[in-house]
Each structure stands twice: as C-alpha cells, then as structure tokens.
Amino acid sequence: MKKKIVFLTGAGMSVESGFKTFRGNDGLWENYPVEQVASHEGWEADPTLVTNFYNMLRKKLWKAEPNEGHRLIAELEKDYDVVVITQNVDNLHEKAGSTNVIHLHGELTKVCSSDDPYNPKYIQELTPEHSDVVPGTKAGDGSLLRPFIVFFGESVPMIEPAAVEVGKADIFVIIGTSLNVYPAAGLIHYTEPGTPIYLIDPNAVAASAGTHQITHIAKGASEGMKELVGML
C-alpha cells in the first residue's frame, strides 16, 4: 500500500506562478482593501464591484501556469497516495496534474448562489472562454450569482474533510503558509503522534508547534519541493 502524503498549501505556493492571493500583510488584494472584495459586508455593499473584481482575477488566473513546486507535488502521485489541501482559490494544483485537491477557501473558477453557496445545484464552473459574470446575473434559485469563495467571517465547510485526511497522513507537508494562521495551525494537531512534518517556507518559523517536531526547509515552493523529494 502506498504511503499517504498530505500537503497543506497557502499563498506562498502560487507566488512563483505570479498569482497573488491575499496574504494579510497589508490588508490589500490586488490593491483592493480585502474587506471590500472578500467579505460578506463588501459583497452586500457593492456586488457589482465584487463581481468585476473576480472577473479580473479570473483573467489573470487563466494566464498563470503552475510552477515546478506544483508539478513536483503532482508527480509524487506515482509513488504515494497524495492529498492536497489548499488555502488558495486558484486551480494551479489541478493544472499541474494533482487529482485529489481540497479547496478550503473556495474556487475562483466557480460561481454559486449568494443565498445557498454550497448547494451543488447552483454551483457553476466557468471556462476561459466564458469567465466573465455580468453583474446582476441570477443563480438558479433567483439569488445573485456570487464568487464561490469563502468570504472572511464565513464558515469553512471543507475544514472537516481536510482534518480527516490529515489524521490519515503518513507524512504531512506545509508549504507557503504560516503556522500562526488558521486553519494551518489547527490542522497540524490532527496528525498522528510521530508523523513526520515538513514546512517549506523561505521565512523563519518556529521549529516546532506544541509537541510536533517540524523539519523546516527554508526555501520557496519549487526549490523546497526539490529538496523534499530528495529527502523522501
């Protein structure tokens, strides 16, 4: 039976692909205040602005390519049972070939009902040819069609399936997300005692989280993944 590797990826995973995600340092996402474009209050105040913001982001995403880090994760599927849990809303893991991806914060390539966001009946997948949503477009239930994104302050329904996968991991790898930021900090506590944990991040971090011993690879996503593959 193949060993199971579970990855948790954050904003640092997609930086080399030129795709920005809100990182919290300056409260801005593509020069917009994050409260304006990624909160329920922002959506209620100006759904047209929010719809157009995500239309613009999608155009950038279609042009973005997976980096070597994304590709190396996908290639590990040959030898391991690989699950990717990502905080990113891009589809770069899928573009690289990963087949089992859990999106904690939603998916930029999809839109949904604003009244019932997780009802699969009203979730639509957009394509590069048809990716612009006209402001005011309605979902199947008559509510406004909104980005399939977990806005700040909303619950994260996929955190429970993610925690189950982390609990089954033989190896847990965190890339490009701080151990001070939830859900990353919370998910680490679902690993079984003694599970090897690797953290790939160019920035200095604490070497352990509670009782968990962590191997820190102080590199960006692609170089860090190269080193990890060599260690595995």
C-alpha positions in Angstrom: 0.0 0.0 0.0 1.3 3.4 -0.9 2.2 5.8 1.9 -0.1 8.8 2.2 1.4 12.3 1.9 -0.9 15.2 2.8 0.1 18.7 1.7 -1.3 22.0 3.1 -0.5 24.9 0.7 -1.0 28.6 1.1 -0.3 31.9 -0.7 3.5 31.2 -0.9 2.7 28.2 -3.2 1.4 30.4 -6.0 3.8 33.3 -5.7 6.3 31.9 -8.2 3.4 31.5 -10.7 2.8 35.2 -10.5 -0.7 34.7 -9.0 -1.3 36.8 -5.9 -3.5 35.7 -3.1 -4.5 37.9 -0.2 -1.6 37.4 2.3 -2.7 39.7 5.2 0.5 41.8 5.4 -1.0 45.0 4.1 -4.7 44.2 4.0 -4.8 44.5 0.2 -5.6 42.0 -2.5 -4.5 43.3 -6.0 -4.6 46.8 -4.5 -8.2 46.5 -3.2 -8.9 46.6 0.6 -9.7 43.0 1.4 -12.9 43.9 3.3 -14.2 45.4 0.1 -13.7 42.3 -2.1 -13.6 39.3 0.2 -16.1 39.9 3.0 -19.9 39.3 3.2 -20.3 43.0 4.1 -18.3 44.0 1.0 -20.5 41.8 -1.2 -23.7 43.2 0.3 -22.5 46.8 -0.1 -21.4 46.5 -3.7 -22.0 43.2 -5.5 -21.1 44.8 -8.9 -17.6 45.8 -7.7 -17.0 42.3 -6.2 -18.3 40.5 -9.3 -16.0 42.6 -11.5 -13.0 42.1 -9.2 -13.3 38.3 -9.5 -13.8 38.6 -13.3 -10.5 40.4 -13.4 -8.8 37.8 -11.2 -10.0 35.0 -13.4 -8.4 36.6 -16.4 -5.1 36.6 -14.6 -5.6 33.0 -13.4 -6.2 31.7 -17.0 -2.8 33.1 -17.9 -1.0 31.8 -14.8 1.0 28.5 -15.1 1.8 26.0 -12.3 5.4 26.3 -11.1 7.8 23.5 -10.5 6.6 23.1 -6.9 3.1 22.4 -8.2 4.4 19.9 -10.7 6.6 18.0 -8.2 3.6 17.6 -5.9 1.6 16.1 -8.8 4.4 13.8 -9.8 4.5 12.3 -6.3 1.2 10.6 -7.1 3.2 7.9 -9.0 4.7 6.7 -5.7 2.4 8.0 -3.0 -1.3 8.5 -2.1 -1.3 12.3 -2.3 -3.9 14.7 -1.0 -3.5 18.4 -1.4 -5.4 20.8 1.0 -5.1 24.3 -0.3 -6.0 27.7 1.1 -5.6 29.1 -2.4 -8.5 29.8 -4.6 -6.6 29.2 -7.8 -6.6 26.0 -9.9 -2.8 25.6 -10.3 -2.6 22.3 -8.4 -5.2 20.8 -10.8 -3.5 22.4 -13.8 -0.2 20.7 -12.7 -2.0 17.3 -12.6 -2.9 16.8 -8.9 -6.1 14.7 -8.8 -7.1 15.0 -5.2 -7.4 18.6 -4.1 -9.5 20.0 -1.2 -10.1 23.8 -1.5 -10.6 25.3 1.9 -11.4 28.8 0.7 -13.4 28.1 -2.4 -12.5 28.1 -6.1 -12.1 31.1 -8.3 -13.2 29.2 -11.4 -16.7 28.7 -9.9 -19.7 30.8 -9.1 -22.6 29.9 -6.8 -25.9 31.1 -5.2 -25.5 34.0 -2.8 -28.3 32.5 -0.6 -27.1 28.9 -0.7 -23.4 28.9 -1.7 -22.7 25.2 -1.1 -25.8 23.8 -2.9 -24.3 21.9 -5.8 -27.4 22.6 -7.9 -26.4 26.2 -8.2 -22.6 25.9 -8.5 -21.3 26.7 -12.0 -17.8 26.0 -13.4 -16.6 28.8 -15.6 -14.2 28.4 -18.6 -11.6 30.7 -20.1 -14.0 31.4 -23.0 -16.9 32.2 -20.7 -15.4 33.5 -17.5 -16.9 37.0 -17.1 -20.1 37.1 -14.9 -22.3 40.0 -15.8 -23.2 41.9 -12.6 -26.8 41.2 -11.6 -26.8 37.7 -13.1 -29.0 35.3 -11.1 -28.3 31.8 -9.9 -30.9 29.0 -10.3 -32.6 29.9 -7.0 -33.1 33.5 -8.0 -30.4 35.0 -5.8 -27.4 36.9 -7.2 -24.7 34.7 -8.7 -21.6 35.3 -6.5 -18.0 34.0 -6.5 -17.6 30.5 -5.0 -15.2 32.0 -2.4 -15.3 31.7 1.4 -15.5 35.3 2.4 -13.9 36.5 5.6 -16.2 35.7 8.6 -17.9 32.8 6.8 -17.5 29.2 8.0 -15.1 26.9 6.2 -17.1 23.7 5.5 -14.2 21.8 3.9 -12.1 22.0 7.1 -13.7 18.8 8.4 -12.9 16.6 5.4 -9.4 18.2 5.5 -8.9 17.3 9.1 -9.9 13.7 8.4 -7.2 13.4 5.6 -4.5 15.0 7.9 -5.4 12.3 10.5 -4.6 9.6 8.0 -1.3 11.1 6.8 2.0 9.2 7.0 3.8 12.4 6.1 2.4 16.0 6.4 3.9 18.9 4.4 3.1 22.6 4.8 4.1 25.0 2.0 3.9 28.7 2.0 1.6 29.3 4.9 2.4 30.5 8.4 1.9 28.2 11.4 0.4 31.2 13.1 -2.5 31.3 10.7 -5.6 29.2 10.9 -6.6 26.7 9.5 -2.9 25.6 9.1 -2.1 25.9 12.8 -5.3 23.9 13.6 -4.8 21.1 11.1 -1.4 20.2 12.3 -2.9 19.0 15.5 -4.8 16.3 13.7 -1.6 14.4 12.7 -0.9 11.2 14.5 1.9 11.3 17.1 5.3 10.8 15.4 4.1 11.8 11.9 7.0 13.5 10.1 6.1 17.1 9.4 7.9 19.3 6.8 7.5 23.0 6.5 8.6 24.7 3.3 8.9 28.4 3.6 11.7 30.9 3.0 10.8 32.8 6.1 12.0 31.9 9.6 9.4 30.0 11.6 9.2 28.3 14.9 10.9 24.8 14.7 8.0 23.1 16.5 4.3 23.6 17.1 3.5 22.3 20.5 4.7 18.7 20.8 5.1 18.4 17.0 8.7 18.4 15.7 8.9 20.1 12.3 11.7 19.9 9.7 11.9 23.4 8.2 13.1 23.7 4.6 13.9 27.5 4.3 13.2 27.8 0.6 10.5 28.8 -1.8 7.9 26.3 -3.1 9.9 25.0 -6.1 13.3 24.8 -4.5 11.8 23.5 -1.3 9.9 20.7 -3.1 13.1 19.7 -4.9 14.8 19.3 -1.5 11.9 17.4 0.0 11.7 15.0 -2.9 15.4 14.2 -2.4 14.8 13.6 1.3 11.8 11.3 0.7 
